[in-house]
Amino acid sequence: MGYGCQKDFHIESFVESFRRTSPVKRKWNRRSRDGIKFLEPDPLTRAEMRKLLNLGALGLAGEGGEVVDVVKKALFHGKPLDREKLLEEMGDQLWYYQCLLEAVDASFAEVVQKNEAKRKARYPGGFKKGGGIR
């Protein structure tokens, strides 16, 4: 896979998989709006939200260190880049990131949209070294 491989990524299946392994087991209830039936989770309790926020933030920081360690070994210790280990640690980061998304009732798509808007505002003519509006 080359650059742009994210087109093959199915976020819905990742989120579904996360929810099977989540430390917070949520109840899902059938709801309907305008005759369309769908499943919707019950709101998180304050304790559940705190658990997901803490686990997500601390886990993301810890896994970030593991990603850095893989890169450090390749750049400074003369070892070949362990691509499989790097991808494994990045996957762990995604899991903890999803904890944070669940805690604040957000999605990857929402984060991507907000980041795109931020980058377009900051770099209206595209990225240029030393440029950008801050």
C-alpha positions as CSV (number, residue, x, y, z in Angstrom):
1,M,0.0,0.0,0.0
2,G,1.2,3.4,-0.8
3,Y,0.3,6.9,0.1
4,G,-3.4,7.4,0.3
5,C,-4.0,3.9,1.6
6,Q,-6.5,5.3,4.1
7,K,-9.1,5.0,1.3
8,D,-9.1,1.3,2.1
9,F,-9.7,1.9,5.8
10,H,-13.2,1.2,7.1
11,I,-13.7,3.4,10.2
12,E,-17.1,1.9,11.0
13,S,-15.6,-1.6,11.5
14,F,-12.8,-0.1,13.6
15,V,-15.3,1.7,15.9
16,E,-17.4,-1.4,16.1
17,S,-14.4,-3.4,17.1
18,F,-13.4,-0.8,19.7
19,R,-16.8,-1.0,21.3
20,R,-16.4,-4.7,21.8
21,T,-13.1,-4.1,23.7
22,S,-14.1,-0.8,25.3
23,P,-13.6,-0.5,29.1
24,V,-17.1,1.1,29.2
25,K,-19.9,-1.2,28.1
26,R,-22.7,0.9,26.7
27,K,-26.3,-0.1,26.2
28,W,-27.6,0.4,22.7
29,N,-31.3,1.1,22.3
30,R,-33.5,1.2,19.2
31,R,-34.6,4.7,18.3
32,S,-36.6,6.0,15.4
33,R,-36.8,9.3,13.7
34,D,-39.0,10.0,10.7
35,G,-39.7,6.3,10.4
36,I,-36.0,5.4,10.2
37,K,-34.9,2.9,12.9
38,F,-31.4,3.0,14.2
39,L,-29.3,2.0,17.2
40,E,-28.1,4.8,19.5
41,P,-26.1,4.4,22.7
42,D,-27.3,5.5,26.0
43,P,-25.4,8.6,27.2
44,L,-22.3,8.1,29.2
45,T,-22.4,8.6,32.9
46,R,-19.9,11.2,34.4
47,A,-17.8,8.3,35.8
48,E,-17.8,6.5,32.4
49,M,-16.7,9.7,30.6
50,R,-13.9,10.3,33.1
51,K,-12.7,6.7,32.7
52,L,-12.6,7.1,28.9
53,L,-10.9,10.5,29.1
54,N,-8.3,9.3,31.5
55,L,-7.6,6.0,29.8
56,G,-7.5,7.7,26.4
57,A,-5.2,10.6,27.3
58,L,-2.8,8.5,29.4
59,G,-2.8,5.6,26.9
60,L,-2.2,7.9,23.9
61,A,0.7,9.5,25.7
62,G,2.2,6.1,26.6
63,E,1.8,4.7,23.1
64,G,3.3,7.9,21.7
65,G,6.5,7.1,23.6
66,E,6.5,3.6,22.1
67,V,6.1,5.0,18.5
68,V,9.0,7.5,19.3
69,D,11.1,4.6,20.6
70,V,10.7,2.6,17.3
71,V,11.7,5.6,15.2
72,K,14.6,6.4,17.6
73,K,16.1,2.9,17.2
74,A,16.0,3.3,13.4
75,L,17.4,6.8,13.3
76,F,20.0,6.8,16.1
77,H,20.8,3.1,16.9
78,G,21.3,2.1,13.3
79,K,18.6,-0.6,13.3
80,P,16.3,-1.1,10.4
81,L,12.9,0.5,10.9
82,D,10.6,-2.1,12.3
83,R,7.6,-1.3,10.2
84,E,5.4,-4.0,11.8
85,K,6.1,-2.8,15.3
86,L,5.5,0.8,14.3
87,L,2.1,-0.1,12.8
88,E,1.2,-2.1,15.9
89,E,2.0,0.8,18.2
90,M,0.1,3.2,15.9
91,G,-2.9,0.9,16.1
92,D,-2.7,1.0,19.8
93,Q,-2.7,4.8,19.6
94,L,-5.9,4.6,17.5
95,W,-7.6,2.6,20.1
96,Y,-6.8,5.1,22.8
97,Y,-7.8,7.9,20.5
98,Q,-11.2,6.2,20.1
99,C,-11.5,6.3,23.9
100,L,-11.3,10.1,23.7
101,L,-13.7,10.3,20.8
102,E,-16.3,8.1,22.7
103,A,-15.8,10.3,25.8
104,V,-16.8,13.5,24.0
105,D,-19.3,11.9,21.6
106,A,-17.3,12.7,18.5
107,S,-16.1,10.8,15.4
108,F,-12.9,10.6,13.4
109,A,-14.8,12.4,10.6
110,E,-15.6,15.4,12.8
111,V,-12.0,15.7,13.8
112,V,-10.8,15.5,10.2
113,Q,-13.3,18.2,9.2
114,K,-12.2,20.5,12.0
115,N,-8.5,19.9,11.1
116,E,-9.1,20.6,7.4
117,A,-10.8,23.9,8.2
118,K,-8.0,24.8,10.6
119,R,-5.3,24.0,7.9
120,K,-7.1,25.9,5.2
121,A,-7.4,28.9,7.4
122,R,-3.7,28.7,8.5
123,Y,-2.3,27.9,5.1
124,P,-4.7,29.4,2.5
125,G,-2.2,29.2,-0.3
126,G,-0.8,25.8,0.8
127,F,2.1,25.1,3.1
128,K,5.2,27.2,2.7
129,K,8.2,26.9,5.0
130,G,8.1,29.8,7.4
131,G,4.6,30.7,6.3
132,G,1.2,30.2,7.7
133,I,-1.3,32.4,9.5
134,R,-1.3,31.9,13.3
